[in-house]
Amino acid sequence: MSDWTIESLVAALRARRISAVEITDECLARIDRLNPVLRAFITVDADGARRAAKERDGELAAGRARGPLHGVPMAWKDLCASPGLPTSCGTRTRDYFVSERACTAVARLVAAGAITLGKTNMTELALGPFGDNAHHGHVQNPWRNGHCSGGSSSGSGSAVAAGLALGALGSDTGGSIRLPAACCGIVGLKPTYGRVSRAGAMALSWSNDHLGPMTRTVRDAALMLGIIAGWDAADATTSRRPVPDYLRGIDGGIRGLRIGVPASYYFDDVNAEVVAAVREAARQLGALGAHVSEVRVPDPVPLGEITGVISRAESVTIHERLLRERPQDIQPVVRTRLEFGAHIAAHQYLQALRARGRLAQEFLRAIFSQVDVLIAPTIPEPAPEIAAVTTGAVDDIIKIMFDAFYGADLHDAPEGTSHYRRTSAGGRCHDLLEAGRRLREASGHPPGLFPSDLRGVRGDVQAVRHPPAGAGADRRHQALHPRVRRGAHHDAGEPRAEGVQRQHPARPSVVHRQMGDDAEERAGVSA
């Protein structure tokens, strides 16, 4: 199990070197053994997974394959509705979120042949950066027990990193895919807003939410995105632009691509090891033919403040009934963060909506008039101990979140997180940028950017080896994850950390240039 990627497993299944039943049993056995420690899953559907695996084997034997994921065991964040399974959204209520339809992204993956293992753990209501959950247990970092897995898609990140699932769905409002990817050492992609349907998934902030893939490799992320992307009648915000083949040309070169390394804001107060890792990744990309240069970026704080107003107002609107009728059922930190939104006046929310598009376009033009891709740290330091960031007064814990995490989703550009591996030839760094090049061909609202397969900075973190187990109506401008100064908003910021051994010290966060027709249209409406 530890050597499989989605692509390699699909090839093995079709060559009959392994069966869907065998790989599903391997995953379930690993979940049985490790989940009591990792707390990556809230719900495991062992019987359903085995039934589905048997069906997939029968179909292959008859010469039929449902699609490119036929027989691949996967998992979904527990805010995605899946037939026959509860959706708690990380709360103590088993069926907190009830949807009339299955999550479109889940349904598309299953239609492509994926097997549902179950629902992954998450920060309650997707409101937290660390992966802690008092109701279902704190999700552990599979590289080092007792340390943060990142939130809020914490279970998805831990499950993929530990080999409990071949891939997973996460959601991202202000970092909730990218942070677990960074902490757990996997690939996480937050696509452009509107590229992937959010129908059938609990909202946190309807004009800031995204669903996206979490995988072990860039190619696997490209494969998943190609399946879940595309227009959906159940989500009016989805783009009608065609979905390209993201794997086409992904192994090509990057010569001539302009890569920007921020000269301001992004590296402020960042751990020296993280800085060194990101700069070394940029150096290797340059050695592969890209043009790498420092660029000055505008102050992202105003955009961070605007996004904070919007997300807080929308989140309290969505969960107002729970907050009003059963406040005692909500963890104190989550409850306090929800309450922030209750103090935002309607005119403040409307003013923020009006300003968002205009400021985002100004920000984007300032950067992408100079470069095609921006590369920067995802988290400022290695993942901290869970106890260090979850113990103490509520106000102190929230201050840690906002002091340590500088996430903001403010721009019309996709972003992802991956890892860096030192190799004499630069490894597969070119994957990142060729993916970006192909995305430019896709549409005005590109589906996303896959960062390079930049694996582990240290020699003890290799290729695809698993860690030691057990140890909304308007078209938003997305994504960019700047290191905003204190006070910026995020649904799940970046861990503030003490030094961690056997830990991935950096996951370069990459933002791709994109200013399409939809972006211009949104900017005009907002202005």
C-alpha positions as CSV (number, residue, x, y, z in Angstrom):
1,M,0.0,0.0,0.0
2,S,2.8,2.4,0.9
3,D,4.1,2.6,-2.7
4,W,0.8,3.2,-4.5
5,T,-0.3,6.4,-6.2
6,I,-3.6,6.7,-7.9
7,E,-2.0,6.4,-11.3
8,S,0.1,3.4,-10.5
9,L,-2.8,1.6,-8.8
10,V,-5.1,2.2,-11.8
11,A,-2.5,0.6,-14.0
12,A,-2.1,-2.3,-11.7
13,L,-5.9,-2.9,-11.5
14,R,-6.3,-2.9,-15.2
15,A,-3.3,-5.3,-15.6
16,R,-4.9,-7.5,-13.0
17,R,-1.8,-7.4,-10.8
18,I,-4.1,-6.5,-7.9
19,S,-7.9,-6.5,-7.4
20,A,-10.1,-3.7,-6.1
21,V,-11.1,-6.0,-3.2
22,E,-7.4,-6.5,-2.3
23,I,-6.5,-2.8,-2.3
24,T,-9.7,-1.9,-0.4
25,D,-9.0,-4.5,2.2
26,E,-5.4,-3.2,2.5
27,C,-6.8,0.3,3.1
28,L,-9.4,-0.9,5.6
29,A,-6.8,-2.9,7.5
30,R,-4.6,0.1,7.7
31,I,-7.5,2.3,8.9
32,D,-8.3,-0.3,11.6
33,R,-4.7,-0.3,12.8
34,L,-3.9,3.4,12.6
35,N,-7.1,5.4,12.9
36,P,-7.4,5.0,16.7
37,V,-4.1,7.0,16.8
38,L,-4.4,9.3,13.9
39,R,-8.2,10.1,14.2
40,A,-8.3,10.8,10.5
41,F,-11.8,9.3,9.9
42,I,-15.1,10.1,11.6
43,T,-17.0,7.5,9.7
44,V,-15.6,4.3,8.0
45,D,-18.0,2.5,5.6
46,A,-16.2,-0.9,5.5
47,D,-19.2,-2.9,4.3
48,G,-20.1,-0.4,1.6
49,A,-16.5,-0.2,0.4
50,R,-16.1,-3.9,0.1
51,R,-19.4,-4.2,-1.8
52,A,-18.3,-1.5,-4.2
53,A,-14.9,-3.1,-4.6
54,K,-16.5,-6.4,-5.5
55,E,-18.7,-4.7,-8.1
56,R,-15.6,-2.9,-9.6
57,D,-13.8,-6.3,-10.0
58,G,-16.8,-7.8,-11.6
59,E,-17.1,-5.0,-14.1
60,L,-13.4,-5.2,-15.0
61,A,-13.7,-8.9,-15.5
62,A,-16.5,-8.2,-17.9
63,G,-14.3,-5.8,-19.8
64,R,-16.0,-2.6,-18.4
65,A,-14.4,0.2,-16.5
66,R,-16.5,3.1,-15.1
67,G,-13.7,5.6,-15.6
68,P,-10.1,6.7,-14.8
69,L,-10.6,5.9,-11.0
70,H,-12.1,2.5,-11.4
71,G,-11.3,0.6,-8.2
72,V,-9.4,3.4,-6.3
73,P,-10.3,3.7,-2.6
74,M,-10.8,7.3,-1.6
75,A,-12.3,9.4,1.2
76,W,-14.3,12.6,1.6
77,K,-14.1,15.4,4.1
78,D,-17.1,15.1,6.4
79,L,-18.9,18.1,5.0
80,C,-19.5,16.4,1.7
81,A,-22.9,14.6,1.5
82,S,-22.5,11.0,0.4
83,P,-25.5,8.6,0.1
84,G,-26.0,6.4,3.2
85,L,-23.4,8.2,5.3
86,P,-23.9,10.8,8.0
87,T,-22.4,14.3,7.6
88,S,-21.4,15.8,10.9
89,C,-19.2,18.6,9.7
90,G,-17.1,17.9,12.7
91,T,-19.8,18.7,15.1
92,R,-21.2,16.4,17.8
93,T,-24.4,16.1,15.8
94,R,-24.2,13.0,13.6
95,D,-26.3,14.4,10.8
96,Y,-25.7,18.1,11.2
97,F,-25.7,18.7,7.5
98,V,-28.5,17.1,5.5
99,S,-28.6,17.6,1.7
100,E,-31.2,16.6,-0.8
101,R,-28.5,15.6,-3.2
102,A,-25.1,14.0,-3.0
103,C,-22.1,16.2,-3.2
104,T,-21.5,16.7,-6.9
105,A,-17.7,16.3,-6.5
106,V,-18.2,13.0,-4.7
107,A,-20.7,11.8,-7.2
108,R,-18.4,12.5,-10.1
109,L,-15.5,10.7,-8.5
110,V,-17.7,7.6,-7.7
111,A,-19.1,7.7,-11.3
112,A,-15.4,7.6,-12.4
113,G,-15.0,4.4,-10.4
114,A,-13.7,5.5,-7.0
115,I,-14.6,3.5,-3.9
116,T,-15.8,5.4,-0.8
117,L,-13.9,4.3,2.3
118,G,-15.7,6.9,4.5
119,K,-15.7,10.4,5.8
120,T,-12.7,12.2,7.2
121,N,-12.3,14.2,10.4
122,M,-12.2,18.0,10.3
123,T,-12.1,21.0,12.5
124,E,-15.6,21.7,13.7
125,L,-17.6,23.6,11.1
126,A,-14.3,24.1,9.2
127,L,-13.4,26.9,11.6
128,G,-9.8,26.2,12.6
129,P,-6.3,25.8,11.4
130,F,-4.8,23.1,13.7
131,G,-6.9,20.0,13.1
132,D,-8.1,19.8,16.7
133,N,-11.6,18.5,17.3
134,A,-13.0,17.9,20.8
135,H,-15.9,15.8,19.5
136,H,-14.1,13.3,17.3
137,G,-10.5,13.6,18.5
138,H,-7.6,15.7,17.4
139,V,-6.2,14.6,14.0
140,Q,-2.6,13.7,14.5
141,N,0.2,14.5,12.1
142,P,1.3,11.1,10.7
143,W,4.9,12.3,10.6
144,R,4.9,13.0,14.3
145,N,2.3,12.1,16.8
146,G,1.1,15.0,19.0
147,H,1.7,17.6,16.3
148,C,-0.8,19.5,14.1
149,S,-2.1,18.0,10.9
150,G,-3.3,21.4,9.7
151,G,-7.0,22.4,9.3
152,S,-9.6,22.3,8.6
153,S,-9.3,19.4,6.1
154,S,-7.2,17.7,8.7
155,G,-8.4,14.1,8.3
156,S,-8.1,14.2,4.6
157,G,-4.5,15.4,4.8
158,S,-3.6,12.8,7.5
159,A,-5.4,10.0,5.7
160,V,-3.6,10.5,2.4
161,A,-0.2,11.0,4.0
162,A,-0.5,7.9,6.1
163,G,-1.8,5.7,3.2
164,L,-5.2,5.2,4.6
165,A,-6.7,6.4,1.3
166,L,-5.2,7.0,-2.2
167,G,-6.8,10.4,-2.5
168,A,-9.3,12.6,-0.7
169,L,-11.6,15.7,-1.1
170,G,-11.0,18.7,1.1
171,S,-12.5,22.2,1.2
172,D,-10.7,25.5,1.4
173,T,-12.1,28.9,2.4
174,G,-8.8,30.5,3.5
175,G,-6.2,27.7,3.7
176,S,-8.1,24.5,4.7
177,I,-6.7,22.3,1.9
178,R,-3.3,23.9,1.6
179,L,-2.5,24.0,5.3
180,P,-3.0,20.2,5.9
181,A,-1.1,19.6,2.7
182,A,1.8,21.6,4.0
183,C,1.7,20.0,7.5
184,C,1.3,16.5,6.2
185,G,3.6,16.6,3.2
186,I,1.2,15.9,0.4
187,V,-0.2,17.8,-2.6
188,G,-3.2,20.1,-2.0
189,L,-5.0,22.2,-4.6
190,K,-7.5,25.0,-4.1
191,P,-9.0,25.6,-7.5
192,T,-10.3,28.8,-8.9
193,Y,-13.7,29.8,-7.5
194,G,-16.4,28.3,-9.7
195,R,-14.2,25.6,-11.3
196,V,-15.5,22.8,-9.0
197,S,-19.1,22.6,-7.9
198,R,-19.8,23.0,-4.2
199,A,-23.3,21.5,-4.4
200,G,-24.0,19.0,-1.7
201,A,-21.2,20.3,0.6
202,M,-21.8,22.3,3.7
203,A,-20.9,25.9,3.2
204,L,-18.8,28.0,5.6
205,S,-18.6,31.1,3.4
206,W,-20.6,30.7,0.2
207,S,-18.6,33.3,-1.7
208,N,-15.2,32.1,-0.5
209,D,-15.5,28.3,-0.4
210,H,-13.8,25.7,-2.7
211,L,-13.6,22.0,-3.0
212,G,-10.4,20.4,-4.2
213,P,-8.2,17.3,-4.4
214,M,-5.7,16.1,-1.8
215,T,-3.2,13.5,-3.1
216,R,0.3,12.2,-2.9
217,T,1.5,13.4,-6.3
218,V,0.8,16.3,-8.7
219,R,-0.3,13.9,-11.4
220,D,-2.9,12.4,-9.1
221,A,-4.2,15.9,-8.3
222,A,-4.4,16.7,-12.0
223,L,-6.4,13.5,-12.6
224,M,-8.8,14.2,-9.7
225,L,-9.4,17.8,-10.8
226,G,-10.2,16.8,-14.3
227,I,-13.0,14.6,-13.0
228,I,-14.6,17.0,-10.4
229,A,-14.2,20.2,-12.4
230,G,-16.9,21.6,-14.7
231,W,-20.3,23.2,-14.8
232,D,-23.0,21.9,-12.5
233,A,-26.7,22.9,-12.8
234,A,-26.9,22.5,-9.0
235,D,-24.3,25.3,-8.4
236,A,-25.0,28.6,-10.2
237,T,-21.5,29.8,-9.5
238,T,-19.8,27.1,-11.6
239,S,-18.0,28.1,-14.8
240,R,-19.3,26.8,-18.1
241,R,-15.8,26.9,-19.6
242,P,-14.5,23.6,-20.9
243,V,-12.4,21.3,-18.7
244,P,-9.1,20.5,-20.3
245,D,-6.9,17.4,-19.9
246,Y,-4.6,18.5,-17.1
247,L,-2.3,15.6,-17.6
248,R,-1.6,16.5,-21.2
249,G,2.0,17.9,-21.4
250,I,2.5,17.8,-17.6
251,D,5.9,16.2,-18.1
252,G,7.1,18.9,-20.5
253,G,9.6,21.6,-19.7
254,I,9.2,25.1,-18.2
255,R,11.8,27.0,-20.2
256,G,10.8,30.7,-20.4
257,L,8.1,30.7,-17.7
258,R,8.4,33.7,-15.5
259,I,8.4,32.8,-11.8
260,G,8.2,35.5,-9.1
261,V,9.5,35.2,-5.6
262,P,8.0,37.9,-3.4
263,A,10.4,40.5,-2.1
264,S,8.0,41.7,0.6
265,Y,5.3,40.4,3.0
266,Y,5.5,36.7,2.2
267,F,8.7,35.9,4.0
268,D,8.2,38.2,7.0
269,D,8.9,36.4,10.3
270,V,9.2,33.0,8.4
271,N,11.3,30.3,9.9
272,A,14.8,30.3,8.4
273,E,14.5,26.6,7.3
274,V,11.3,27.3,5.5
275,V,12.8,30.3,3.7
276,A,15.8,28.2,2.7
277,A,13.6,25.4,1.3
278,V,11.4,27.7,-0.7
279,R,14.4,29.6,-2.2
280,E,16.1,26.4,-3.0
281,A,13.0,25.2,-4.8
282,A,13.0,28.4,-6.8
283,R,16.7,28.0,-7.6
284,Q,16.1,24.5,-9.0
285,L,13.1,25.7,-11.1
286,G,15.5,28.3,-12.5
287,A,18.0,25.6,-13.3
288,L,15.3,23.8,-15.3
289,G,14.8,26.8,-17.6
290,A,12.4,29.1,-15.8
291,H,13.1,32.8,-15.4
292,V,13.1,33.4,-11.6
293,S,13.1,36.9,-10.2
294,E,12.1,38.8,-7.1
295,V,8.9,40.9,-7.4
296,R,7.4,43.5,-5.1
297,V,3.9,42.7,-4.1
298,P,1.2,45.1,-2.8
299,D,0.3,45.2,0.8
300,P,-2.3,42.4,1.1
301,V,-3.8,43.5,4.4
302,P,-6.7,45.5,3.0
303,L,-7.8,42.5,1.0
304,G,-7.4,40.3,4.0
305,E,-9.6,42.6,6.1
306,I,-12.3,42.7,3.4
307,T,-12.3,38.9,3.1
308,G,-12.5,38.6,6.8
309,V,-15.6,40.7,7.0
310,I,-17.3,38.7,4.2
311,S,-16.4,35.2,5.6
312,R,-17.4,36.0,9.1
313,A,-20.8,37.5,8.1
314,E,-21.5,34.5,5.9
315,S,-20.5,31.9,8.4
316,V,-22.6,33.2,11.2
317,T,-25.6,33.4,8.8
318,I,-25.2,29.8,7.8
319,H,-24.8,28.5,11.4
320,E,-26.9,31.0,13.2
321,R,-29.5,28.5,14.3
322,L,-26.9,26.2,15.9
323,L,-25.3,29.2,17.6
324,R,-28.6,30.5,18.9
325,E,-30.3,27.2,20.0
326,R,-27.3,25.0,21.1
327,P,-24.3,27.1,21.8
328,Q,-23.1,24.7,24.4
329,D,-22.6,22.0,21.7
330,I,-20.0,24.1,20.0
331,Q,-16.3,24.2,21.0
332,P,-15.6,27.5,22.8
333,V,-13.0,28.7,20.2
334,V,-15.3,27.9,17.3
335,R,-18.3,29.5,19.0
336,T,-16.3,32.7,19.7
337,R,-15.2,32.9,16.0
338,L,-18.8,32.4,14.9
339,E,-19.9,35.2,17.2
340,F,-17.5,37.6,15.5
341,G,-19.8,37.6,12.5
342,A,-22.9,38.6,14.5
343,H,-21.3,42.0,15.1
344,I,-20.8,42.8,11.4
345,A,-23.4,45.3,10.2
346,A,-25.2,44.8,6.9
347,H,-23.7,47.9,5.4
348,Q,-20.2,46.7,6.3
349,Y,-20.8,43.4,4.6
350,L,-22.1,45.0,1.4
351,Q,-19.3,47.5,1.3
352,A,-16.8,44.6,1.5
353,L,-18.5,42.8,-1.3
354,R,-18.4,45.9,-3.4
355,A,-14.7,46.5,-2.8
356,R,-13.5,43.0,-3.2
357,G,-13.4,42.6,-6.9
358,R,-11.8,46.0,-7.6
359,L,-9.1,45.5,-5.0
360,A,-8.4,42.0,-6.1
361,Q,-8.0,43.0,-9.7
362,E,-5.6,45.8,-8.7
363,F,-3.6,43.3,-6.6
364,L,-3.5,40.7,-9.4
365,R,-2.5,43.2,-12.1
366,A,0.4,44.5,-10.0
367,I,1.8,41.0,-9.6
368,F,1.0,39.3,-12.9
369,S,2.1,42.1,-15.1
370,Q,5.5,41.0,-14.0
371,V,5.4,37.2,-13.7
372,D,3.3,34.1,-14.6
373,V,3.6,32.3,-11.3
374,L,4.2,33.4,-7.7
375,I,5.9,31.0,-5.3
376,A,6.0,31.5,-1.6
377,P,5.8,29.6,1.7
378,T,2.5,28.1,2.7
379,I,3.2,28.0,6.4
380,P,5.7,30.0,8.4
381,E,7.1,27.2,10.5
382,P,6.9,23.4,10.9
383,A,3.7,22.1,12.4
384,P,3.4,22.9,16.2
385,E,2.5,20.6,19.0
386,I,-1.3,20.4,19.3
387,A,-1.2,21.1,23.0
388,A,0.8,24.3,22.5
389,V,-1.9,25.9,20.3
390,T,-5.0,24.5,21.9
391,T,-4.4,25.0,25.6
392,G,-5.3,28.2,27.4
393,A,-7.9,30.9,27.3
394,V,-10.1,31.1,24.2
395,D,-8.8,34.6,23.5
396,D,-5.2,33.4,23.6
397,I,-5.9,30.5,21.3
398,I,-7.6,32.8,18.8
399,K,-4.7,35.2,19.0
400,I,-2.3,32.4,18.1
401,M,-4.4,31.6,15.0
402,F,-4.4,35.2,13.8
403,D,-0.8,35.9,14.8
404,A,0.7,32.8,13.3
405,F,-1.5,32.3,10.2
406,Y,-1.6,34.7,7.3
407,G,-4.0,33.2,4.8
408,A,-6.3,35.2,2.5
409,D,-8.2,34.0,-0.6
410,L,-8.6,37.2,-2.4
411,H,-7.5,36.9,-6.0
412,D,-8.7,35.4,-9.3
413,A,-6.0,32.7,-9.4
414,P,-5.7,29.1,-8.4
415,E,-3.2,28.0,-5.7
416,G,-1.7,24.8,-4.5
417,T,0.7,23.4,-2.0
418,S,3.3,20.7,-2.5
419,H,6.8,19.6,-1.4
420,Y,10.4,20.1,-2.4
421,R,12.9,17.3,-2.8
422,R,16.6,18.0,-3.2
423,T,17.9,16.2,-6.3
424,S,20.9,16.9,-8.4
425,A,18.7,17.2,-11.5
426,G,15.9,19.2,-9.9
427,G,13.6,16.2,-9.5
428,R,10.2,16.8,-11.0
429,C,10.1,20.5,-10.3
430,H,9.0,21.1,-13.9
431,D,5.6,19.5,-13.2
432,L,4.5,22.5,-11.3
433,L,5.2,25.0,-14.0
434,E,4.2,22.9,-17.0
435,A,0.9,22.4,-15.2
436,G,0.6,26.2,-14.9
437,R,1.4,26.6,-18.5
438,R,-1.4,24.2,-19.5
439,L,-3.8,25.9,-17.2
440,R,-3.4,29.1,-19.1
441,E,-4.7,27.3,-22.2
442,A,-7.8,26.2,-20.3
443,S,-10.1,29.1,-19.7
444,G,-10.6,32.6,-18.2
445,H,-11.3,30.8,-15.0
446,P,-8.6,28.1,-14.9
447,P,-9.4,25.0,-12.9
448,G,-6.3,25.2,-10.9
449,L,-2.5,25.0,-10.6
450,F,-0.6,21.9,-9.6
451,P,2.6,22.8,-7.8
452,S,5.6,20.7,-8.6
453,D,6.3,17.5,-6.9
454,L,8.7,19.1,-4.6
455,R,9.2,16.4,-1.9
456,G,10.7,16.7,1.5
457,V,13.5,19.0,2.2
458,R,15.4,16.6,4.4
459,G,17.1,13.5,3.4
460,D,14.9,11.3,5.7
461,V,11.8,12.4,3.7
462,Q,11.9,10.6,0.4
463,A,9.8,10.5,-2.8
464,V,6.4,8.8,-2.0
465,R,7.3,7.0,1.2
466,H,4.7,7.1,3.9
467,P,5.5,8.6,7.2
468,P,6.0,6.3,10.2
469,A,2.4,5.5,10.8
470,G,1.0,6.0,14.3
471,A,3.8,8.1,15.4
472,G,-23.0,31.0,-3.9
473,A,-24.2,33.5,-6.6
474,D,-21.4,35.9,-7.4
475,R,-18.2,34.7,-9.2
476,R,-15.5,35.3,-6.7
477,H,-11.9,36.3,-7.3
478,Q,-9.7,33.6,-5.9
479,A,-7.0,32.5,-4.7
480,L,-3.5,33.6,-3.7
481,H,-2.4,32.7,-0.2
482,P,-0.3,35.7,0.8
483,R,1.4,35.9,4.2
484,V,-0.8,38.7,5.4
485,R,0.2,40.5,8.5
486,R,-1.7,40.0,11.7
487,G,-5.4,40.5,11.5
488,A,-5.9,38.9,8.2
489,H,-8.7,36.4,7.8
490,H,-8.5,32.7,7.1
491,D,-10.7,29.7,7.9
492,A,-7.7,27.7,8.8
493,G,-4.5,29.6,9.1
494,E,-0.9,28.4,9.2
495,P,0.5,26.6,12.2
496,R,3.0,28.5,14.3
497,A,5.6,26.0,15.3
498,E,8.4,24.9,17.4
499,G,11.1,23.0,15.6
500,V,9.9,19.6,14.5
501,Q,12.1,16.7,13.5
502,R,11.1,14.4,10.6
503,Q,8.8,17.2,9.6
504,H,8.3,18.8,6.3
505,P,9.7,22.3,7.0
506,A,8.1,24.0,4.0
507,R,5.6,23.5,1.3
508,P,5.9,26.1,-1.4
509,S,2.6,27.7,-2.2
510,V,2.2,28.6,-5.8
511,V,-0.2,31.1,-7.4
512,H,-0.8,31.1,-11.1
513,R,-1.5,34.1,-13.3
514,Q,-5.1,34.3,-14.4
515,M,-7.2,37.3,-15.3
516,G,-10.0,36.0,-17.5
517,D,-13.2,37.3,-18.8
518,D,-15.2,36.2,-15.7
519,A,-12.7,38.1,-13.5
520,E,-13.1,41.3,-15.5
521,E,-16.8,40.9,-15.3
522,R,-16.8,40.4,-11.6
523,A,-14.5,43.4,-11.1
524,G,-16.9,45.6,-13.0
525,V,-19.9,44.5,-10.9
526,S,-18.0,45.0,-7.7
527,A,-16.7,48.4,-8.5
